[in-house]
Structures are given as C-alpha cells and as structure tokens.
Amino acid sequence: MEKRPRVDWAELLSRTFDFEVFACVRCGGRRRVLAYVNEAGGVRAILEHLGLPTAGVRLAPAREPPQAAGC
C-alpha cells in the first residue's frame, strides 16, 4: 500500500473554508508560525497578557430533535 503525504492544518483550512490562514488581512503579506503552544498554562498566560478571556465558552444545553417535540 502506498503511503500518502500528510496535509498540514493550514492546507486543510484553505481547502475546507477557502481561507488562507497565512495571508495578513491588513497588508496582504505572508504570516509565519513563530511557535506552537500546547500546554494549558502557556495558553492561559498568553491570553491573560493580551487581556482576553481565559474561560471556555459556556454552551447551551442540547435541545431535543424537532420530530420529538410534536412537529
């Protein structure tokens, strides 16, 4: 069986949403990855430094399907 090359996340986003993640919306230049942050503590520290919320979004409870509601 032939092994296929993996597609990176930026290419997948581009294919799926027709959105170029490395294109700067301000100047049209090319962005580059400086670092990957995987640890929760590192992510939290960056968000706090930027003044952004650190808590996850609160999700609404699931609703039942329409056919179960007597439609």
Predicted model as a PDB file, atoms N, CA, C, CB and O in Angstrom, pLDDT in the B-factor column:
MODEL        1                                                                  
ATOM      1  N   MET A   1       0.840  -1.179   0.000  1.00 71.00           N  
ATOM      2  CA  MET A   1       0.000   0.000   0.000  1.00 71.00           C  
ATOM      3  C   MET A   1       0.888   1.247   0.000  1.00 71.00           C  
ATOM      4  CB  MET A   1      -0.957  -0.005   1.220  1.00 71.00           C  
ATOM      5  O   MET A   1       1.867   1.322   0.742  1.00 71.00           O  
ATOM      6  N   GLU A   2       0.540   2.206  -0.828  1.00 74.00           N  
ATOM      7  CA  GLU A   2       1.332   3.427  -0.967  1.00 74.00           C  
ATOM      8  C   GLU A   2       0.993   4.419   0.146  1.00 74.00           C  
ATOM      9  CB  GLU A   2       1.093   4.070  -2.346  1.00 74.00           C  
ATOM     10  O   GLU A   2      -0.181   4.658   0.431  1.00 74.00           O  
ATOM     11  N   LYS A   3       2.009   4.988   0.767  1.00 77.00           N  
ATOM     12  CA  LYS A   3       1.805   5.954   1.840  1.00 77.00           C  
ATOM     13  C   LYS A   3       1.639   7.354   1.248  1.00 77.00           C  
ATOM     14  CB  LYS A   3       2.988   5.919   2.843  1.00 77.00           C  
ATOM     15  O   LYS A   3       2.483   7.815   0.479  1.00 77.00           O  
ATOM     16  N   ARG A   4       0.540   8.028   1.614  1.00 75.00           N  
ATOM     17  CA  ARG A   4       0.274   9.375   1.119  1.00 75.00           C  
ATOM     18  C   ARG A   4       0.932  10.406   2.026  1.00 75.00           C  
ATOM     19  CB  ARG A   4      -1.241   9.631   1.024  1.00 75.00           C  
ATOM     20  O   ARG A   4       1.016  10.202   3.237  1.00 75.00           O  
ATOM     21  N   PRO A   5       1.396  11.505   1.456  1.00 75.00           N  
ATOM     22  CA  PRO A   5       1.942  12.567   2.316  1.00 75.00           C  
ATOM     23  C   PRO A   5       0.818  13.242   3.106  1.00 75.00           C  
ATOM     24  CB  PRO A   5       2.708  13.620   1.466  1.00 75.00           C  
ATOM     25  O   PRO A   5      -0.297  13.397   2.608  1.00 75.00           O  
ATOM     26  N   ARG A   6       1.118  13.634   4.320  1.00 82.00           N  
ATOM     27  CA  ARG A   6       0.132  14.296   5.170  1.00 82.00           C  
ATOM     28  C   ARG A   6      -0.090  15.725   4.708  1.00 82.00           C  
ATOM     29  CB  ARG A   6       0.579  14.276   6.639  1.00 82.00           C  
ATOM     30  O   ARG A   6       0.816  16.361   4.170  1.00 82.00           O  
ATOM     31  N   VAL A   7      -1.280  16.218   4.917  1.00 80.00           N  
ATOM     32  CA  VAL A   7      -1.613  17.604   4.589  1.00 80.00           C  
ATOM     33  C   VAL A   7      -1.582  18.394   5.891  1.00 80.00           C  
ATOM     34  CB  VAL A   7      -3.021  17.717   3.877  1.00 80.00           C  
ATOM     35  O   VAL A   7      -2.171  17.973   6.886  1.00 80.00           O  
ATOM     36  N   ASP A   8      -0.900  19.535   5.890  1.00 83.00           N  
ATOM     37  CA  ASP A   8      -0.817  20.314   7.123  1.00 83.00           C  
ATOM     38  C   ASP A   8      -2.129  21.060   7.392  1.00 83.00           C  
ATOM     39  CB  ASP A   8       0.354  21.309   7.046  1.00 83.00           C  
ATOM     40  O   ASP A   8      -2.985  21.163   6.513  1.00 83.00           O  
ATOM     41  N   TRP A   9      -2.275  21.576   8.613  1.00 83.00           N  
ATOM     42  CA  TRP A   9      -3.513  22.201   9.060  1.00 83.00           C  
ATOM     43  C   TRP A   9      -3.874  23.425   8.225  1.00 83.00           C  
ATOM     44  CB  TRP A   9      -3.399  22.590  10.516  1.00 83.00           C  
ATOM     45  O   TRP A   9      -5.054  23.670   7.975  1.00 83.00           O  
ATOM     46  N   ALA A  10      -2.887  24.192   7.794  1.00 84.00           N  
ATOM     47  CA  ALA A  10      -3.173  25.386   7.001  1.00 84.00           C  
ATOM     48  C   ALA A  10      -3.773  25.005   5.650  1.00 84.00           C  
ATOM     49  CB  ALA A  10      -1.895  26.219   6.801  1.00 84.00           C  
ATOM     50  O   ALA A  10      -4.690  25.669   5.166  1.00 84.00           O  
ATOM     51  N   GLU A  11      -3.270  23.964   5.056  1.00 87.00           N  
ATOM     52  CA  GLU A  11      -3.807  23.498   3.778  1.00 87.00           C  
ATOM     53  C   GLU A  11      -5.218  22.961   3.947  1.00 87.00           C  
ATOM     54  CB  GLU A  11      -2.903  22.420   3.176  1.00 87.00           C  
ATOM     55  O   GLU A  11      -6.069  23.194   3.089  1.00 87.00           O  
ATOM     56  N   LEU A  12      -5.484  22.245   5.038  1.00 88.00           N  
ATOM     57  CA  LEU A  12      -6.832  21.734   5.292  1.00 88.00           C  
ATOM     58  C   LEU A  12      -7.829  22.876   5.468  1.00 88.00           C  
ATOM     59  CB  LEU A  12      -6.836  20.836   6.536  1.00 88.00           C  
ATOM     60  O   LEU A  12      -8.936  22.814   4.934  1.00 88.00           O  
ATOM     61  N   LEU A  13      -7.451  23.918   6.210  1.00 86.00           N  
ATOM     62  CA  LEU A  13      -8.338  25.073   6.378  1.00 86.00           C  
ATOM     63  C   LEU A  13      -8.589  25.765   5.050  1.00 86.00           C  
ATOM     64  CB  LEU A  13      -7.745  26.067   7.381  1.00 86.00           C  
ATOM     65  O   LEU A  13      -9.710  26.185   4.764  1.00 86.00           O  
ATOM     66  N   SER A  14      -7.566  25.882   4.254  1.00 87.00           N  
ATOM     67  CA  SER A  14      -7.701  26.517   2.949  1.00 87.00           C  
ATOM     68  C   SER A  14      -8.654  25.725   2.051  1.00 87.00           C  
ATOM     69  CB  SER A  14      -6.329  26.652   2.278  1.00 87.00           C  
ATOM     70  O   SER A  14      -9.503  26.307   1.377  1.00 87.00           O  
ATOM     71  N   ARG A  15      -8.512  24.413   2.044  1.00 88.00           N  
ATOM     72  CA  ARG A  15      -9.389  23.570   1.225  1.00 88.00           C  
ATOM     73  C   ARG A  15     -10.827  23.585   1.721  1.00 88.00           C  
ATOM     74  CB  ARG A  15      -8.874  22.143   1.207  1.00 88.00           C  
ATOM     75  O   ARG A  15     -11.764  23.641   0.924  1.00 88.00           O  
ATOM     76  N   THR A  16     -10.999  23.536   3.030  1.00 90.00           N  
ATOM     77  CA  THR A  16     -12.333  23.427   3.609  1.00 90.00           C  
ATOM     78  C   THR A  16     -13.105  24.734   3.566  1.00 90.00           C  
ATOM     79  CB  THR A  16     -12.235  22.952   5.027  1.00 90.00           C  
ATOM     80  O   THR A  16     -14.273  24.758   3.179  1.00 90.00           O  
ATOM     81  N   PHE A  17     -12.451  25.829   3.963  1.00 88.00           N  
ATOM     82  CA  PHE A  17     -13.158  27.098   4.117  1.00 88.00           C  
ATOM     83  C   PHE A  17     -12.768  28.149   3.087  1.00 88.00           C  
ATOM     84  CB  PHE A  17     -12.914  27.640   5.483  1.00 88.00           C  
ATOM     85  O   PHE A  17     -13.267  29.273   3.138  1.00 88.00           O  
ATOM     86  N   ASP A  18     -11.888  27.806   2.156  1.00 88.00           N  
ATOM     87  CA  ASP A  18     -11.394  28.755   1.162  1.00 88.00           C  
ATOM     88  C   ASP A  18     -10.847  29.999   1.861  1.00 88.00           C  
ATOM     89  CB  ASP A  18     -12.518  29.140   0.164  1.00 88.00           C  
ATOM     90  O   ASP A  18     -11.190  31.130   1.516  1.00 88.00           O  
ATOM     91  N   PHE A  19      -9.983  29.756   2.857  1.00 83.00           N  
ATOM     92  CA  PHE A  19      -9.427  30.807   3.690  1.00 83.00           C  
ATOM     93  C   PHE A  19      -7.933  30.573   3.830  1.00 83.00           C  
ATOM     94  CB  PHE A  19     -10.120  30.851   5.078  1.00 83.00           C  
ATOM     95  O   PHE A  19      -7.515  29.520   4.313  1.00 83.00           O  
ATOM     96  N   GLU A  20      -7.136  31.522   3.421  1.00 87.00           N  
ATOM     97  CA  GLU A  20      -5.680  31.405   3.512  1.00 87.00           C  
ATOM     98  C   GLU A  20      -5.236  31.936   4.878  1.00 87.00           C  
ATOM     99  CB  GLU A  20      -4.972  32.187   2.345  1.00 87.00           C  
ATOM    100  O   GLU A  20      -5.241  33.146   5.105  1.00 87.00           O  
ATOM    101  N   VAL A  21      -4.852  31.037   5.783  1.00 86.00           N  
ATOM    102  CA  VAL A  21      -4.527  31.432   7.151  1.00 86.00           C  
ATOM    103  C   VAL A  21      -3.218  32.201   7.252  1.00 86.00           C  
ATOM    104  CB  VAL A  21      -4.460  30.217   8.028  1.00 86.00           C  
ATOM    105  O   VAL A  21      -3.007  32.915   8.233  1.00 86.00           O  
ATOM    106  N   PHE A  22      -2.349  32.078   6.284  1.00 88.00           N  
ATOM    107  CA  PHE A  22      -1.073  32.767   6.345  1.00 88.00           C  
ATOM    108  C   PHE A  22      -1.078  34.119   5.637  1.00 88.00           C  
ATOM    109  CB  PHE A  22      -0.012  31.901   5.754  1.00 88.00           C  
ATOM    110  O   PHE A  22      -0.043  34.783   5.587  1.00 88.00           O  
ATOM    111  N   ALA A  23      -2.208  34.541   5.093  1.00 90.00           N  
ATOM    112  CA  ALA A  23      -2.293  35.847   4.449  1.00 90.00           C  
ATOM    113  C   ALA A  23      -2.727  36.888   5.476  1.00 90.00           C  
ATOM    114  CB  ALA A  23      -3.280  35.813   3.248  1.00 90.00           C  
ATOM    115  O   ALA A  23      -3.755  36.713   6.131  1.00 90.00           O  
ATOM    116  N   CYS A  24      -1.969  37.955   5.626  1.00 89.00           N  
ATOM    117  CA  CYS A  24      -2.307  39.029   6.557  1.00 89.00           C  
ATOM    118  C   CYS A  24      -3.455  39.848   5.972  1.00 89.00           C  
ATOM    119  CB  CYS A  24      -1.067  39.935   6.845  1.00 89.00           C  
ATOM    120  O   CYS A  24      -3.397  40.284   4.823  1.00 89.00           O  
ATOM    121  N   VAL A  25      -4.503  40.053   6.781  1.00 86.00           N  
ATOM    122  CA  VAL A  25      -5.665  40.804   6.298  1.00 86.00           C  
ATOM    123  C   VAL A  25      -5.373  42.300   6.204  1.00 86.00           C  
ATOM    124  CB  VAL A  25      -6.863  40.567   7.214  1.00 86.00           C  
ATOM    125  O   VAL A  25      -6.068  43.014   5.482  1.00 86.00           O  
ATOM    126  N   ARG A  26      -4.370  42.782   6.913  1.00 90.00           N  
ATOM    127  CA  ARG A  26      -4.032  44.205   6.868  1.00 90.00           C  
ATOM    128  C   ARG A  26      -3.170  44.573   5.669  1.00 90.00           C  
ATOM    129  CB  ARG A  26      -3.322  44.602   8.134  1.00 90.00           C  
ATOM    130  O   ARG A  26      -3.493  45.506   4.933  1.00 90.00           O  
ATOM    131  N   CYS A  27      -2.079  43.849   5.468  1.00 92.00           N  
ATOM    132  CA  CYS A  27      -1.120  44.251   4.436  1.00 92.00           C  
ATOM    133  C   CYS A  27      -1.039  43.280   3.262  1.00 92.00           C  
ATOM    134  CB  CYS A  27       0.239  44.398   5.046  1.00 92.00           C  
ATOM    135  O   CYS A  27      -0.424  43.597   2.244  1.00 92.00           O  
ATOM    136  N   GLY A  28      -1.656  42.088   3.391  1.00 86.00           N  
ATOM    137  CA  GLY A  28      -1.592  41.104   2.329  1.00 86.00           C  
ATOM    138  C   GLY A  28      -0.303  40.296   2.327  1.00 86.00           C  
ATOM    139  O   GLY A  28      -0.106  39.434   1.471  1.00 86.00           O  
ATOM    140  N   GLY A  29       0.580  40.575   3.291  1.00 93.00           N  
ATOM    141  CA  GLY A  29       1.841  39.840   3.387  1.00 93.00           C  
ATOM    142  C   GLY A  29       1.645  38.419   3.859  1.00 93.00           C  
ATOM    143  O   GLY A  29       0.521  37.988   4.118  1.00 93.00           O  
ATOM    144  N   ARG A  30       2.716  37.710   3.967  1.00 91.00           N  
ATOM    145  CA  ARG A  30       2.687  36.302   4.373  1.00 91.00           C  
ATOM    146  C   ARG A  30       3.060  36.184   5.849  1.00 91.00           C  
ATOM    147  CB  ARG A  30       3.651  35.453   3.498  1.00 91.00           C  
ATOM    148  O   ARG A  30       4.123  36.643   6.266  1.00 91.00           O  
ATOM    149  N   ARG A  31       2.182  35.568   6.631  1.00 89.00           N  
ATOM    150  CA  ARG A  31       2.471  35.305   8.040  1.00 89.00           C  
ATOM    151  C   ARG A  31       3.347  34.077   8.155  1.00 89.00           C  
ATOM    152  CB  ARG A  31       1.170  35.120   8.851  1.00 89.00           C  
ATOM    153  O   ARG A  31       3.469  33.298   7.209  1.00 89.00           O  
ATOM    154  N   ARG A  32       3.964  33.905   9.331  1.00 88.00           N  
ATOM    155  CA  ARG A  32       4.732  32.692   9.589  1.00 88.00           C  
ATOM    156  C   ARG A  32       4.485  32.244  11.019  1.00 88.00           C  
ATOM    157  CB  ARG A  32       6.244  32.923   9.337  1.00 88.00           C  
ATOM    158  O   ARG A  32       4.156  33.056  11.883  1.00 88.00           O  
ATOM    159  N   VAL A  33       4.641  30.975  11.260  1.00 85.00           N  
ATOM    160  CA  VAL A  33       4.427  30.401  12.584  1.00 85.00           C  
ATOM    161  C   VAL A  33       5.659  30.694  13.425  1.00 85.00           C  
ATOM    162  CB  VAL A  33       4.146  28.862  12.506  1.00 85.00           C  
ATOM    163  O   VAL A  33       6.779  30.364  13.036  1.00 85.00           O  
ATOM    164  N   LEU A  34       5.446  31.314  14.581  1.00 86.00           N  
ATOM    165  CA  LEU A  34       6.553  31.581  15.495  1.00 86.00           C  
ATOM    166  C   LEU A  34       6.713  30.483  16.524  1.00 86.00           C  
ATOM    167  CB  LEU A  34       6.350  32.904  16.192  1.00 86.00           C  
ATOM    168  O   LEU A  34       7.831  30.138  16.908  1.00 86.00           O  
ATOM    169  N   ALA A  35       5.581  29.929  16.976  1.00 85.00           N  
ATOM    170  CA  ALA A  35       5.640  28.872  17.984  1.00 85.00           C  
ATOM    171  C   ALA A  35       4.301  28.149  18.043  1.00 85.00           C  
ATOM    172  CB  ALA A  35       6.009  29.451  19.374  1.00 85.00           C  
ATOM    173  O   ALA A  35       3.267  28.699  17.663  1.00 85.00           O  
ATOM    174  N   TYR A  36       4.332  26.927  18.518  1.00 84.00           N  
ATOM    175  CA  TYR A  36       3.127  26.167  18.815  1.00 84.00           C  
ATOM    176  C   TYR A  36       3.031  26.056  20.330  1.00 84.00           C  
ATOM    177  CB  TYR A  36       3.146  24.748  18.130  1.00 84.00           C  
ATOM    178  O   TYR A  36       3.970  25.608  20.988  1.00 84.00           O  
ATOM    179  N   VAL A  37       1.901  26.464  20.876  1.00 87.00           N  
ATOM    180  CA  VAL A  37       1.695  26.414  22.321  1.00 87.00           C  
ATOM    181  C   VAL A  37       0.708  25.289  22.604  1.00 87.00           C  
ATOM    182  CB  VAL A  37       1.173  27.792  22.881  1.00 87.00           C  
ATOM    183  O   VAL A  37      -0.436  25.329  22.151  1.00 87.00           O  
ATOM    184  N   ASN A  38       1.156  24.288  23.354  1.00 86.00           N  
ATOM    185  CA  ASN A  38       0.323  23.120  23.619  1.00 86.00           C  
ATOM    186  C   ASN A  38      -0.118  22.999  25.076  1.00 86.00           C  
ATOM    187  CB  ASN A  38       1.062  21.883  23.222  1.00 86.00           C  
ATOM    188  O   ASN A  38      -1.130  22.359  25.362  1.00 86.00           O  
ATOM    189  N   GLU A  39       0.602  23.584  25.967  1.00 89.00           N  
ATOM    190  CA  GLU A  39       0.292  23.460  27.389  1.00 89.00           C  
ATOM    191  C   GLU A  39      -0.751  24.495  27.808  1.00 89.00           C  
ATOM    192  CB  GLU A  39       1.567  23.618  28.232  1.00 89.00           C  
ATOM    193  O   GLU A  39      -0.682  25.652  27.394  1.00 89.00           O  
ATOM    194  N   ALA A  40      -1.707  24.082  28.621  1.00 85.00           N  
ATOM    195  CA  ALA A  40      -2.787  24.972  29.057  1.00 85.00           C  
ATOM    196  C   ALA A  40      -2.244  26.199  29.789  1.00 85.00           C  
ATOM    197  CB  ALA A  40      -3.762  24.214  29.964  1.00 85.00           C  
ATOM    198  O   ALA A  40      -2.755  27.305  29.612  1.00 85.00           O  
ATOM    199  N   GLY A  41      -1.218  26.008  30.605  1.00 90.00           N  
ATOM    200  CA  GLY A  41      -0.653  27.135  31.350  1.00 90.00           C  
ATOM    201  C   GLY A  41      -0.060  28.187  30.428  1.00 90.00           C  
ATOM    202  O   GLY A  41      -0.194  29.382  30.690  1.00 90.00           O  
ATOM    203  N   GLY A  42       0.585  27.766  29.363  1.00 91.00           N  
ATOM    204  CA  GLY A  42       1.151  28.698  28.397  1.00 91.00           C  
ATOM    205  C   GLY A  42       0.075  29.457  27.646  1.00 91.00           C  
ATOM    206  O   GLY A  42       0.195  30.662  27.427  1.00 91.00           O  
ATOM    207  N   VAL A  43      -0.974  28.756  27.253  1.00 90.00           N  
ATOM    208  CA  VAL A  43      -2.093  29.393  26.558  1.00 90.00           C  
ATOM    209  C   VAL A  43      -2.759  30.413  27.475  1.00 90.00           C  
ATOM    210  CB  VAL A  43      -3.123  28.335  26.086  1.00 90.00           C  
ATOM    211  O   VAL A  43      -3.048  31.533  27.055  1.00 90.00           O  
ATOM    212  N   ARG A  44      -2.999  30.031  28.717  1.00 91.00           N  
ATOM    213  CA  ARG A  44      -3.640  30.932  29.680  1.00 91.00           C  
ATOM    214  C   ARG A  44      -2.793  32.184  29.902  1.00 91.00           C  
ATOM    215  CB  ARG A  44      -3.877  30.209  31.018  1.00 91.00           C  
ATOM    216  O   ARG A  44      -3.330  33.290  29.946  1.00 91.00           O  
ATOM    217  N   ALA A  45      -1.495  32.025  30.041  1.00 93.00           N  
ATOM    218  CA  ALA A  45      -0.607  33.172  30.264  1.00 93.00           C  
ATOM    219  C   ALA A  45      -0.651  34.138  29.078  1.00 93.00           C  
ATOM    220  CB  ALA A  45       0.839  32.694  30.502  1.00 93.00           C  
ATOM    221  O   ALA A  45      -0.673  35.353  29.272  1.00 93.00           O  
ATOM    222  N   ILE A  46      -0.664  33.614  27.872  1.00 92.00           N  
ATOM    223  CA  ILE A  46      -0.727  34.466  26.680  1.00 92.00           C  
ATOM    224  C   ILE A  46      -2.057  35.202  26.621  1.00 92.00           C  
ATOM    225  CB  ILE A  46      -0.526  33.631  25.402  1.00 92.00           C  
ATOM    226  O   ILE A  46      -2.083  36.405  26.360  1.00 92.00           O  
ATOM    227  N   LEU A  47      -3.164  34.500  26.859  1.00 92.00           N  
ATOM    228  CA  LEU A  47      -4.476  35.146  26.831  1.00 92.00           C  
ATOM    229  C   LEU A  47      -4.593  36.228  27.893  1.00 92.00           C  
ATOM    230  CB  LEU A  47      -5.577  34.114  27.023  1.00 92.00           C  
ATOM    231  O   LEU A  47      -5.126  37.305  27.623  1.00 92.00           O  
ATOM    232  N   GLU A  48      -4.100  35.955  29.101  1.00 95.00           N  
ATOM    233  CA  GLU A  48      -4.139  36.963  30.167  1.00 95.00           C  
ATOM    234  C   GLU A  48      -3.304  38.180  29.790  1.00 95.00           C  
ATOM    235  CB  GLU A  48      -3.636  36.368  31.494  1.00 95.00           C  
ATOM    236  O   GLU A  48      -3.729  39.312  30.018  1.00 95.00           O  
ATOM    237  N   HIS A  49      -2.138  37.968  29.224  1.00 96.00           N  
ATOM    238  CA  HIS A  49      -1.276  39.071  28.815  1.00 96.00           C  
ATOM    239  C   HIS A  49      -1.961  39.951  27.754  1.00 96.00           C  
ATOM    240  CB  HIS A  49       0.057  38.525  28.275  1.00 96.00           C  
ATOM    241  O   HIS A  49      -1.788  41.169  27.746  1.00 96.00           O  
ATOM    242  N   LEU A  50      -2.730  39.327  26.871  1.00 94.00           N  
ATOM    243  CA  LEU A  50      -3.435  40.063  25.827  1.00 94.00           C  
ATOM    244  C   LEU A  50      -4.765  40.647  26.298  1.00 94.00           C  
ATOM    245  CB  LEU A  50      -3.672  39.164  24.649  1.00 94.00           C  
ATOM    246  O   LEU A  50      -5.440  41.353  25.550  1.00 94.00           O  
ATOM    247  N   GLY A  51      -5.137  40.344  27.549  1.00 95.00           N  
ATOM    248  CA  GLY A  51      -6.399  40.844  28.087  1.00 95.00           C  
ATOM    249  C   GLY A  51      -7.614  40.131  27.519  1.00 95.00           C  
ATOM    250  O   GLY A  51      -8.704  40.702  27.471  1.00 95.00           O  
ATOM    251  N   LEU A  52      -7.439  38.899  27.093  1.00 93.00           N  
ATOM    252  CA  LEU A  52      -8.529  38.114  26.524  1.00 93.00           C  
ATOM    253  C   LEU A  52      -9.069  37.134  27.557  1.00 93.00           C  
ATOM    254  CB  LEU A  52      -8.058  37.362  25.266  1.00 93.00           C  
ATOM    255  O   LEU A  52      -8.356  36.765  28.490  1.00 93.00           O  
ATOM    256  N   PRO A  53     -10.328  36.705  27.402  1.00 91.00           N  
ATOM    257  CA  PRO A  53     -10.907  35.767  28.378  1.00 91.00           C  
ATOM    258  C   PRO A  53     -10.181  34.424  28.356  1.00 91.00           C  
ATOM    259  CB  PRO A  53     -12.406  35.556  28.094  1.00 91.00           C  
ATOM    260  O   PRO A  53      -9.776  33.937  27.300  1.00 91.00           O  
ATOM    261  N   THR A  54     -10.029  33.844  29.530  1.00 91.00           N  
ATOM    262  CA  THR A  54      -9.344  32.549  29.645  1.00 91.00           C  
ATOM    263  C   THR A  54     -10.317  31.400  29.865  1.00 91.00           C  
ATOM    264  CB  THR A  54      -8.340  32.588  30.784  1.00 91.00           C  
ATOM    265  O   THR A  54      -9.944  30.238  29.704  1.00 91.00           O  
ATOM    266  N   ALA A  55     -11.553  31.704  30.229  1.00 89.00           N  
ATOM    267  CA  ALA A  55     -12.546  30.648  30.455  1.00 89.00           C  
ATOM    268  C   ALA A  55     -13.146  30.225  29.125  1.00 89.00           C  
ATOM    269  CB  ALA A  55     -13.661  31.125  31.427  1.00 89.00           C  
ATOM    270  O   ALA A  55     -13.277  31.035  28.207  1.00 89.00           O  
ATOM    271  N   GLY A  56     -13.504  28.967  29.028  1.00 84.00           N  
ATOM    272  CA  GLY A  56     -14.144  28.471  27.820  1.00 84.00           C  
ATOM    273  C   GLY A  56     -15.546  29.034  27.662  1.00 84.00           C  
ATOM    274  O   GLY A  56     -16.131  29.548  28.615  1.00 84.00           O  
ATOM    275  N   VAL A  57     -16.067  28.935  26.477  1.00 85.00           N  
ATOM    276  CA  VAL A  57     -17.406  29.417  26.191  1.00 85.00           C  
ATOM    277  C   VAL A  57     -18.413  28.502  26.866  1.00 85.00           C  
ATOM    278  CB  VAL A  57     -17.660  29.491  24.666  1.00 85.00           C  
ATOM    279  O   VAL A  57     -18.284  27.279  26.820  1.00 85.00           O  
ATOM    280  N   ARG A  58     -19.410  29.100  27.490  1.00 87.00           N  
ATOM    281  CA  ARG A  58     -20.445  28.305  28.135  1.00 87.00           C  
ATOM    282  C   ARG A  58     -21.450  27.859  27.078  1.00 87.00           C  
ATOM    283  CB  ARG A  58     -21.147  29.110  29.269  1.00 87.00           C  
ATOM    284  O   ARG A  58     -22.020  28.688  26.369  1.00 87.00           O  
ATOM    285  N   LEU A  59     -21.663  26.566  26.975  1.00 89.00           N  
ATOM    286  CA  LEU A  59     -22.551  26.019  25.965  1.00 89.00           C  
ATOM    287  C   LEU A  59     -23.974  25.896  26.489  1.00 89.00           C  
ATOM    288  CB  LEU A  59     -22.047  24.667  25.498  1.00 89.00           C  
ATOM    289  O   LEU A  59     -24.192  25.579  27.659  1.00 89.00           O  
ATOM    290  N   ALA A  60     -24.929  26.146  25.622  1.00 91.00           N  
ATOM    291  CA  ALA A  60     -26.337  25.969  25.977  1.00 91.00           C  
ATOM    292  C   ALA A  60     -26.654  24.477  26.015  1.00 91.00           C  
ATOM    293  CB  ALA A  60     -27.270  26.710  24.967  1.00 91.00           C  
ATOM    294  O   ALA A  60     -26.031  23.698  25.293  1.00 91.00           O  
ATOM    295  N   PRO A  61     -27.609  24.067  26.843  1.00 91.00           N  
ATOM    296  CA  PRO A  61     -27.966  22.648  26.867  1.00 91.00           C  
ATOM    297  C   PRO A  61     -28.546  22.214  25.523  1.00 91.00           C  
ATOM    298  CB  PRO A  61     -28.973  22.363  27.996  1.00 91.00           C  
ATOM    299  O   PRO A  61     -29.156  23.015  24.814  1.00 91.00           O  
ATOM    300  N   ALA A  62     -28.354  20.967  25.187  1.00 90.00           N  
ATOM    301  CA  ALA A  62     -28.849  20.433  23.922  1.00 90.00           C  
ATOM    302  C   ALA A  62     -30.375  20.418  23.913  1.00 90.00           C  
ATOM    303  CB  ALA A  62     -28.296  19.016  23.678  1.00 90.00           C  
ATOM    304  O   ALA A  62     -31.016  20.226  24.946  1.00 90.00           O  
ATOM    305  N   ARG A  63     -30.943  20.624  22.723  1.00 88.00           N  
ATOM    306  CA  ARG A  63     -32.392  20.554  22.573  1.00 88.00           C  
ATOM    307  C   ARG A  63     -32.748  19.216  21.956  1.00 88.00           C  
ATOM    308  CB  ARG A  63     -32.930  21.727  21.707  1.00 88.00           C  
ATOM    309  O   ARG A  63     -31.916  18.569  21.321  1.00 88.00           O  
ATOM    310  N   GLU A  64     -33.992  18.810  22.148  1.00 86.00           N  
ATOM    311  CA  GLU A  64     -34.432  17.568  21.533  1.00 86.00           C  
ATOM    312  C   GLU A  64     -34.708  17.801  20.058  1.00 86.00           C  
ATOM    313  CB  GLU A  64     -35.684  17.016  22.241  1.00 86.00           C  
ATOM    314  O   GLU A  64     -34.973  18.933  19.653  1.00 86.00           O  
ATOM    315  N   PRO A  65     -34.652  16.746  19.246  1.00 84.00           N  
ATOM    316  CA  PRO A  65     -34.918  16.894  17.816  1.00 84.00           C  
ATOM    317  C   PRO A  65     -36.348  17.403  17.572  1.00 84.00           C  
ATOM    318  CB  PRO A  65     -34.699  15.550  17.090  1.00 84.00           C  
ATOM    319  O   PRO A  65     -37.241  17.137  18.377  1.00 84.00           O  
ATOM    320  N   PRO A  66     -36.569  18.123  16.483  1.00 79.00           N  
ATOM    321  CA  PRO A  66     -37.899  18.687  16.223  1.00 79.00           C  
ATOM    322  C   PRO A  66     -38.998  17.631  16.149  1.00 79.00           C  
ATOM    323  CB  PRO A  66     -37.877  19.470  14.935  1.00 79.00           C  
ATOM    324  O   PRO A  66     -40.113  17.880  16.606  1.00 79.00           O  
ATOM    325  N   GLN A  67     -38.710  16.460  15.586  1.00 75.00           N  
ATOM    326  CA  GLN A  67     -39.764  15.441  15.463  1.00 75.00           C  
ATOM    327  C   GLN A  67     -40.196  14.936  16.846  1.00 75.00           C  
ATOM    328  CB  GLN A  67     -39.273  14.256  14.591  1.00 75.00           C  
ATOM    329  O   GLN A  67     -41.316  14.444  16.986  1.00 75.00           O  
ATOM    330  N   ALA A  68     -39.349  15.042  17.857  1.00 57.00           N  
ATOM    331  CA  ALA A  68     -39.712  14.592  19.194  1.00 57.00           C  
ATOM    332  C   ALA A  68     -40.571  15.628  19.917  1.00 57.00           C  
ATOM    333  CB  ALA A  68     -38.458  14.293  20.007  1.00 57.00           C  
ATOM    334  O   ALA A  68     -41.194  15.312  20.930  1.00 57.00           O  
ATOM    335  N   ALA A  69     -40.610  16.869  19.405  1.00 54.00           N  
ATOM    336  CA  ALA A  69     -41.372  17.938  20.057  1.00 54.00           C  
ATOM    337  C   ALA A  69     -42.796  18.005  19.548  1.00 54.00           C  
ATOM    338  CB  ALA A  69     -40.692  19.276  19.845  1.00 54.00           C  
ATOM    339  O   ALA A  69     -43.525  18.933  19.897  1.00 54.00           O  
ATOM    340  N   GLY A  70     -43.214  17.052  18.735  1.00 55.00           N  
ATOM    341  CA  GLY A  70     -44.589  17.011  18.245  1.00 55.00           C  
ATOM    342  C   GLY A  70     -44.804  17.778  16.960  1.00 55.00           C  
ATOM    343  O   GLY A  70     -45.934  18.158  16.653  1.00 55.00           O  
ATOM    344  N   CYS A  71     -43.758  18.012  16.210  1.00 52.00           N  
ATOM    345  CA  CYS A  71     -43.906  18.746  14.930  1.00 52.00           C  
ATOM    346  C   CYS A  71     -44.422  17.850  13.849  1.00 52.00           C  
ATOM    347  CB  CYS A  71     -42.580  19.356  14.490  1.00 52.00           C  
ATOM    348  O   CYS A  71     -44.606  18.292  12.716  1.00 52.00           O  
TER     349      CYS A  71                                                      
ENDMDL                                                                          
END                                                                             
